[in-house]
Amino acid sequence: MTMSSGDFINIYPTELKFPFELRKQSACSLQLSNKTDQYIAFKVKTTNPKKYCVRPNAGVVLPGSSCNVTGNGISFYLFLPGSSCNVTVTMQAQKEAPPDMQCKDKFLIQSVLAPSGTSNKEITTEMFNKEDGKVIDEFKLRVVYVPANPPSPVPEGSEEGGSPRASLTEDESKSSSLPEAVSRSLEEPKAKSSPSEAWSLISRLTEEKASALQQNQKLRQELELIRKEISKSNAGGFSMLFVVLVGLIGLLVGYLIKKT
């Protein structure tokens, strides 16, 4: 177990490892333990405060206790470590992945002796001012991104000594391609997130929409003209038929009159 140790507190772990997944929050925890018999105040700082939420970002770690132990005529001093404090650091959802998944953000944890009985509400910024004769422990922690869903390792061979290629199942073959899929998924959002390409895409979509609207309007106009022509044609056909019927009736009436 890797742990940073100073005069006042121990810090575990020594790196902030965030499971990285686009557009999702991620969190990790730190444990600060008091290695003295006095009250220790701490404060957490970061180079990118808008990106991270630290709870608590300042507080007090209670002291340990001590006692004298005597046995078989031998007396010795025994120190019991103090309490610990858990600090949760939450990273806001990220829209794009950094190059090579490398993060340049840093965290600084400061610790200083505090008056006995100090509470978390009594922590002030002035307590961490560097003055003559004041000892302030400082630890710098770097941020590390790790895959949110790392692929399961593919066994090199079967237990019976078979060839690795023959022992691969369909699921294992799919899992072996996960790193490439993860890499593509991280590179594609980055490429799409370029401002110039985004504006170009918006402009192209706007032009296509305008063209579609114009074509739709043109089709509507042509359809209306066709309807009008059909209506005129139907009206004309009805008039001619009416004239023919009237003529026939007139001829029939004239013929009947002549017969009588």
Solvent accessible surface area in square Angstrom, and as a share of the most:
residue,aa,sasa,rsa
1,M,178,0.80
2,T,91,0.53
3,M,74,0.33
4,S,24,0.15
5,S,71,0.46
6,G,19,0.19
7,D,94,0.49
8,F,15,0.06
9,I,0,0.00
10,N,34,0.17
11,I,0,0.00
12,Y,81,0.31
13,P,43,0.27
14,T,38,0.22
15,E,42,0.19
16,L,1,0.00
17,K,110,0.47
18,F,0,0.00
19,P,57,0.36
20,F,9,0.04
21,E,64,0.29
22,L,28,0.14
23,R,150,0.55
24,K,115,0.49
25,Q,115,0.51
26,S,12,0.07
27,A,52,0.40
28,C,22,0.13
29,S,65,0.42
30,L,2,0.01
31,Q,78,0.35
32,L,0,0.00
33,S,27,0.18
34,N,2,0.01
35,K,74,0.31
36,T,23,0.13
37,D,84,0.43
38,Q,87,0.39
39,Y,46,0.18
40,I,0,0.00
41,A,0,0.00
42,F,0,0.00
43,K,43,0.18
44,V,10,0.06
45,K,86,0.36
46,T,31,0.18
47,T,96,0.56
48,N,50,0.25
49,P,94,0.59
50,K,192,0.81
51,K,32,0.14
52,Y,12,0.04
53,C,45,0.27
54,V,13,0.08
55,R,155,0.57
56,P,53,0.34
57,N,74,0.38
58,A,24,0.19
59,G,2,0.02
60,V,19,0.11
61,V,2,0.01
62,L,90,0.45
63,P,37,0.23
64,G,14,0.13
65,S,60,0.38
66,S,53,0.34
67,C,58,0.35
68,N,118,0.60
69,V,50,0.29
70,T,97,0.57
71,G,36,0.34
72,N,156,0.80
73,G,80,0.76
74,I,113,0.58
75,S,79,0.51
76,F,103,0.43
77,Y,137,0.52
78,L,73,0.36
79,F,65,0.27
80,L,84,0.42
81,P,103,0.65
82,G,17,0.17
83,S,49,0.31
84,S,58,0.37
85,C,27,0.16
86,N,100,0.51
87,V,0,0.00
88,T,56,0.32
89,V,0,0.00
90,T,31,0.18
91,M,3,0.01
92,Q,65,0.29
93,A,48,0.37
94,Q,38,0.17
95,K,157,0.67
96,E,86,0.39
97,A,6,0.05
98,P,38,0.24
99,P,90,0.57
100,D,126,0.65
101,M,47,0.21
102,Q,121,0.54
103,C,24,0.14
104,K,181,0.77
105,D,18,0.09
106,K,88,0.37
107,F,2,0.01
108,L,38,0.19
109,I,0,0.00
110,Q,8,0.04
111,S,0,0.00
112,V,6,0.04
113,L,75,0.37
114,A,10,0.08
115,P,96,0.61
116,S,104,0.67
117,G,52,0.50
118,T,13,0.07
119,S,52,0.33
120,N,97,0.50
121,K,195,0.83
122,E,100,0.45
123,I,27,0.14
124,T,66,0.38
125,T,86,0.50
126,E,109,0.49
127,M,35,0.16
128,F,11,0.05
129,N,66,0.34
130,K,145,0.62
131,E,104,0.46
132,D,150,0.78
133,G,83,0.80
134,K,67,0.29
135,V,84,0.49
136,I,29,0.15
137,D,19,0.10
138,E,67,0.30
139,F,26,0.11
140,K,165,0.70
141,L,3,0.01
142,R,122,0.44
143,V,3,0.02
144,V,31,0.18
145,Y,18,0.07
146,V,48,0.27
147,P,71,0.45
148,A,33,0.26
149,N,116,0.60
150,P,90,0.57
151,P,46,0.29
152,S,74,0.48
153,P,127,0.80
154,V,52,0.30
155,P,68,0.43
156,E,155,0.70
157,G,33,0.32
158,S,48,0.31
159,E,184,0.83
160,E,171,0.77
161,G,68,0.66
162,G,39,0.37
163,S,61,0.40
164,P,75,0.47
165,R,204,0.75
166,A,86,0.67
167,S,35,0.22
168,L,65,0.32
169,T,77,0.45
170,E,124,0.56
171,D,105,0.55
172,E,47,0.21
173,S,54,0.35
174,K,122,0.52
175,S,18,0.11
176,S,64,0.41
177,S,54,0.35
178,L,75,0.37
179,P,72,0.45
180,E,109,0.49
181,A,39,0.30
182,V,56,0.32
183,S,49,0.32
184,R,128,0.47
185,S,54,0.35
186,L,34,0.17
187,E,108,0.49
188,E,90,0.41
189,P,24,0.15
190,K,90,0.38
191,A,58,0.45
192,K,153,0.65
193,S,52,0.34
194,S,35,0.23
195,P,100,0.63
196,S,81,0.52
197,E,97,0.43
198,A,38,0.29
199,W,176,0.62
200,S,70,0.45
201,L,85,0.42
202,I,91,0.46
203,S,56,0.36
204,R,126,0.46
205,L,95,0.47
206,T,82,0.48
207,E,115,0.52
208,E,89,0.40
209,K,136,0.58
210,A,46,0.36
211,S,48,0.31
212,A,57,0.45
213,L,105,0.52
214,Q,130,0.58
215,Q,114,0.51
216,N,67,0.34
217,Q,98,0.43
218,K,125,0.53
219,L,114,0.57
220,R,151,0.55
221,Q,103,0.46
222,E,78,0.35
223,L,86,0.43
224,E,80,0.36
225,L,108,0.54
226,I,91,0.46
227,R,142,0.52
228,K,109,0.46
229,E,115,0.51
230,I,95,0.48
231,S,67,0.43
232,K,151,0.64
233,S,76,0.49
234,N,99,0.51
235,A,62,0.48
236,G,38,0.36
237,G,44,0.42
238,F,144,0.60
239,S,60,0.39
240,M,128,0.57
241,L,104,0.52
242,F,120,0.50
243,V,94,0.54
244,V,79,0.45
245,L,90,0.45
246,V,77,0.44
247,G,36,0.35
248,L,105,0.52
249,I,106,0.54
250,G,43,0.42
251,L,131,0.65
252,L,104,0.52
253,V,71,0.41
254,G,28,0.27
255,Y,125,0.48
256,L,96,0.48
257,I,117,0.59
258,K,176,0.75
259,K,140,0.59
260,T,147,0.85
